[in-house]
C-alpha cells in the first residue's frame, strides 16, 4: 500500500521532465506496494518530504526483517517458530517490589484468579464481575482521586491477541473506554493493518484510572493495580500480548529494561503470581501509539513488530 497522497505526488511529478528523480520516485512506490506497508506505518515526516524520495531507515529495517521471514505461517511453522522463541535475557532484573511469596503483593480481597478455560459467555461474565464488582469501586491508589470513571477494557472476551497499554488518557477517562483518543485511533489502524478488528482482540491498560495530566503511571500505582490486569489476562487467555510502551512491557515482563531493548522480539510472559494456562503466553513489546504520534519515524519498527505477531498467529494481509 503506498503512502497517503503518494499517487497524487506521482501525478504531479509525471507532468515534469522525466529524469532520475521521477525514476527514483517510481521505484520507491513500487517497493512500498510490494511490501504492503500500511498508511499508518509510513513516517509522515518522510512522506511529506519534497526532496528526492528515499526509503526511511525504519521502513527499510522493517523490509529487511520482513524479507528474512517466510510470508505465511502454517500450523507446523507456527509450532516450529514458537519452540525457538527467545526467553527474557537473564541479565534483566525484576522491577516488582519484593513481597512475601514472590515479587508481587497480591490483594487477598479480590476474587480468586481464574484457574480454568472459560467459554466466551463465561469469560464475558467473569470480566463484568471483576469490573463492576471491584475495579469501579476501587480506591486502592491515589489515581482514584481525579478519575471521572475507571477504564477496565474492551473487546473479545476470549481473544487470541491482547493489547495492553499503560493507562487511560483524557478521552478514555471521559468515555470509560481504552484507546479512543488520537493514540487509540492509530491503534485501531494498526489492528486493521494486522487484518483484525478491535472487536476481535482485547484492549486494556495496566492501570484503570487516568493519571493526572496524562503522566506515566508510577511504579507503586502499577503494582497496586496489576492484580486486576493479571486476573483479566487469566480470564482472557490469549496466545500473544502486545505490550504497548515501556510501563506495560516492564509490568508484563517483570523487568526494568528499556523498551528499546525489549521491543521487536517475543519474550516469555512473567506473571508475578500463578496464572494457570498462561505459562506459554508470549509478549511482544513495541512502541506505544502515543509515542508513534510524536515520533512517526518509529512507525516502521512498530509495524515490523506487529508483522512478527501476524506471522506467529498465521495472519496474512490480502
Ligand atoms: Fe484502583 Fe487501579 Fe484505579 Fe488505582 S488505578 S484506584 S488500583 S483501579
Boltz pocket constraint, residues with backbone or C-beta under 6 A from the ligand:
constraints:
  - pocket:
      binder: B
      contacts: [[A, 135], [A, 138], [A, 139], [A, 140], [A, 141], [A, 142], [A, 143], [A, 144], [A, 150], [A, 206], [A, 207], [A, 208], [A, 209], [A, 221], [A, 224], [A, 225]]
      max_distance: 6.0
